[in-house]
Amino acid sequence: MTSIKSQIANIQSQLESVYPADEAEALAWWVAEETTGLSRTELQIGCKDTTFFANMQKIIPRLLNFEPIQYIFGHTLWAGLDLKVTPATLIPRPETAELVNKVESLKLKVERPKILDIGTGSGCIAIALKKRHPEWQVTGIDILEEAIEVAKENAIRNNVEVSFIQKDIFADFLGFLAGERHDSFGFNGTFDVIVSNPPYIRESEKSSMRPNVLQYEPGLALFVPDEDPLRFYRRIASLHLGTYLFFEINEAFPQELSDLLDNSGYTDIQITNDIYGKPRIIQARSTR
C-alpha cells in the first residue's frame, strides 16, 4: 500500500517540473495537510489512510498551471491570521506584515486611535492591527465591492470589528478635499494613522514576474502605468487625511517618494528596508 509520505514525495516530484525543489516540497506538504486535515507532524509520524490520494492528485494540474495554492484552497495563514483570499484580493505577503509591525511600533498618545487602511483588499492590514489593538478604531476602504465582501468575511473569521467601505480615492474623496469630513467614515475630523499598500508595480516590470502572480492575482491591485508610477501615493498624500502616514513602496522609488512627501507638507520622513534589505516602507507625519 502506498504511504502518505511516498505520495507527498510523488507530488513533489511532479511539481519540480515547474517549481524550484524547495518550493515544490513546501507545496506538496501544503497539499497533503489541507487535503487530509492533518498537521505535518501527524503526517510524518505516519498516516495509513490513503483515501485522500485521489483528491490530492486533483490539485496537481492546477499547481502545474501556476494557480496559487492560496486561491485553490481559498485561504492563507498570514501574520497569525487565517484569511480568506479570492482572485479579487491580493495574497498577503511577508513584507506587508512588516508594514503592520511598523504601524504598531508607533507610540500613539491617543486613547482610541482612528486608523484608515486604503486599498484594504482582503482586509489583512486592518484586521491585523485591530486584532493586536482591540481599542483602535479601524476602517478599511477598497474600490472593489468583491474585495470589501471578502474583508468583511475575514473580520468575522478572525473575531474583530472593522468597518469596511467601498470607496474610490480618485472619485469619492472630493468632500474630504473640501473639508467635509464629518460622516464620511463615521468619524469627525481626520484619522490618526493612514496606512496603505497601494498598487506600485510598473507595467514594464511584468516581464520579470512569476506566472502565478501575473496570471491570477488582480492586476488592478498590482500595477501602475510607467508614466505615473506614484499616482496613488500622490493622491493619498494630497488628501492629508491623517496625522501619520505609512506606505508599502516600490523599492525603485524611495527617494522620489521621500521628495513627494516632503513637497506635500510632510515631515519626519523615514524609510525602512524589508527582510531582504530593500526599501519597502516609508512613513511620515503631516504638518497640517
N, C-alpha and C positions, 0 to 999 in steps of 0.2 A: 504494500500500500504506500502511495506517495505521501510523504510527510509535509506539513506546513512549511518547514524550513526549506525543503527541496523545491517546493512550489515558489517560495519567495525568491530563491536563487534563480529559478527559471524565469520569473518575471523580470528580475534584474538583468538577466542575460538578454532578454528581448528588448528592454529599454535602452541598453547600452549601444544599440544601433543608431540612436539619435541623441542620447544624453551622455554626459561625462559619467564615468563609473561611480563616483561618489554620489552624484545626484540620482543616478539610476537606482542605486542601493537605497537611498532615502525614500524615493518614490515607491519602491517595491514594498518596503516596510509600512509605509503610509497606507498603501492599498490594502495590505493584509490587516492592519489594525482597524481601519474603517469598515472593512467588509466583515470581519469576524467579531468586532466589538471587543477585542482583547488588546491588552497593552503589549508592547514589545517584550517586556519581561515575561509575561504569561506565554507569549508565542515561543520565546526562546527556551523556556522551561520544558515546553513540549505540549503540543495540541494535536490530538489524533483525529479530531473532527475534520474531515475533508469535504464536507458538503458545500463549503464556501468556494471551492475551486472554480466552479463554473462562473459565479458572479465576479470573481477576481479577474478571470480571463476576459470578461466583457469590457473591463476598464482599459485594457492594454491598447486596443486600436485608437481609443480617444487620446491617450497619452502619446502614442506614436504620431498622432496628428497635431501634437503640441497643445492640446486643450489643457488649460491649467487645472491641476488636481483640485484646487480650491473650488473652482466652478463645478467640477464633476460631482463633488460631494456636497457642495452648497454652503460650505462654511470654512472658517480657518481659525486657528488659535493665534492670538497676537496680543502681546503686552498683558497677558493674564486674562484676556477676554476671549470668549467663544463668539465669533461674529459670523452672521450670515453674509455671504457675498454672492452677487449675481453679475452677469455681464453688464449691468447698469452701473456697477460700482468698481472702483479700483480694488485690487487685492492689497491690503495694508503691508507696508514694507518696514524693515527694522529701522531705517532712517527716520521714518515718521514717528516711531516710538521714541527716538531721541528728541524729536521736536516736543513731544508731550513732556518728557523729562525736563526739558529746558524751561517750558512754561511753568511746570510745577516747582522749579527751583526758585522762581521769583517770589520774594517775600512781600506779599500784598498786605498792606496795612489797612485793609477794609474788612468789615465784619462778614459781609456776604458778597464777595466779588461777582461781578457780572462778566461773563465770558461769551464771546461770539466766535464761532468756528465757521469760516467762509469756505464754501465748496466742500461740505461735510462728507459727501459720498456715503459710505457705509455707516457713518457716524462714529468711526473709530476714535478720532481725537476727542470729540465732545464727550463720548461715553467714558473713555479712559480718564479724563480729567474729573468728571462727575463721580466716577467710581472711587477715585482716590480722595476726593474732597466733596462729600455729600452736601456741605453747606454752600458750595458755589452754585450760582445761578447760571446755567449753561444753555445757550441757544446754538443750534446748527442750521445753516441755510445751504441750499443747493438749487441749481437751475432745473434739475431733472426730478419730476414727480416720482419716477420709479426709484430713484436713489433715496428720496425722502421716506418713501414707504419702507424700504429696507432698513434705513436708520431707525425709524420708529420701532420696527420689529426687534432690532438689536438692543434698543434701550430696554424693552420689556424682557428680552432674553437675558440681559445682564442686570436686571433689577435696579435700574436707575430711572430718574425722571429728568428728561432733557426735552426742551422744546425744539421741534424740528419744523422748519417752514420752507416752502418753496419760494425762492427769490432769485431774480436775475440782477446781479450787481450793476449791470450796464443799463438796465431799464427801470428797475423798481426802487432805486435809491435817490431819485430826484428830490423827494421830500426831505431826505437827510441833508442834501446839499442846501436846501432852502431853510434848514433849521427846524423842520417839522419832525422832530424825533420822537415825540410822545406817541404812544400806542403802536408804533411800527413793529415793535417786538414785545410789547407788553411791559416795557421799561421806560422810565423817564430819564432823559439825558443820555449820555454816552455809556459805552462799556468800559470796564477796567482793562480788559485784555481782548485784543483781536488776534486770532491765530488762523493761519491758512496754509494749506498745501495746495496751491493753485496749479493749473496746467503750466508746465515750464519747459517741456522738451520741444526743441525746434523741429520743424518738418524735415529739415536736412539731416537730422540725426536718426531718422527712421532706418536708414540702411545699416546702422550698427546695432539695431535692436533685435532681440530674440523673437522668433515666431509666436511663442506663447503669449507675449505681451502685445505684439503688433497685430496679430490676427484676432485676438479675443478680448482684450481689455478695452474699455470705452475711450475712443480717440478724443472725444470732447473733454475728457478729464486729463488727458496727457499732453496734447500738442498745441503749440502756438506758432503763428507764422514767423518765418525767419526775419521778415522786415520789421516785426514788432514783438520781440520775444518777452518784453517786460510789461505787456499791456495789462495783465491782471494786477501786478504789483503796483503799477502806476495808478490804476483806478482805485484800488483799495486804500493806498496811501493818501490819495487826494481827498478821501471822504473824512479822514480824521475822526473815525467812529469811536476810538478808544484811547486810553492813556498809553498803554503798552501795545506794541505790535510785534508779532512773531511770524516769520515766514520760513517754510522749507524752500530751498532755492536750487537753481541750476548751477552746478559747480563752475560753469564758464563765465558767470556774471557777478561775482561777489563785489567787485569794485564798482561796477555800473549800478548795482542796487544800492550800495552804500551812498554813492553820489546822488542817486534818485531820492533816497530818503532824506539826505542832508538838504537837498534843494527843495524838498516838500515840507520842511518845517519840523523835522525830527532830530533828536539829539540822543546821546548815549548809545550810539550805533555800535553793535558788536556782531562779529561773525564767528561762528563755531564750526569746526570741522567734524565730520561724521567718523564712524569707527574705521573707515577706510582712509582717513586723512584728507578727505575732500571737503571744501567749504560747502556746508549744507544747510545751515540755519543762520538767519540774520534777525536780530532783534533791535528795537529802537523805542524811544519814548517821544510821544507827541508833545510839542511845545504849545499847542493850542488848548 
